[in-house]
Amino acid sequence: MVLSLVAFVPIFKGGGVSIQPASPVLACPTVDLKATPEPGPQQSHPAPRPSEACGAAAARLTGVLSTALRSDVPAFAWNTKRLQYETLVELPQGGKIQVRIIAGHEYPDRASSQCPEDADWDCSYTVTDDKTIVIVADTGTTFQAETYRKDGTGMLILATKEIMTRNQLVAVAGNPGLTLFP
């Protein structure tokens, strides 16, 4: 759950002072670094800095993912060690989805270059209407989706197969709201 901090602004009225809340400032949830597995995807080049405040971004991303999955999801948290937003969703019907969103991934020259021909897993890609590339690897028991957006946002989603189809995963990974540059 995203915590909200409220700043109070004194309002002066005819000699008296009244305290009224100013606009809420959302706290930036962070990840317990001891619980974060290593290694993982890292930035491939210097990342542009999103202008959205961390708490606001975490709340927006959580809302978008919750709507896309049609389920309540734990709030995205900022991982200060890996410089990414992440969440782990345990769905009520069973299964898990881990989502990591990072700024700084280069947009590939060709989508097809992301699926090696000699891979020992099933790999396919989709290019969405907004030119987002979604690569899905089927390992047999899990799906892994990597998303590359023109704005520099990269995303990794790991999902157990029993909870969604490949097409459902592509729809979630290609959701235009899951970007760091709204």
Salt bridges, closest charged atoms under 4 A:
GLU38 OE2 - ARG82 NE 3.91
GLU52 OE1 - ARG60 NH2 2.89
GLU106 OE2 - HIS45 ND1 3.78
ASP138 OD1 - LYS161 NZ 3.02
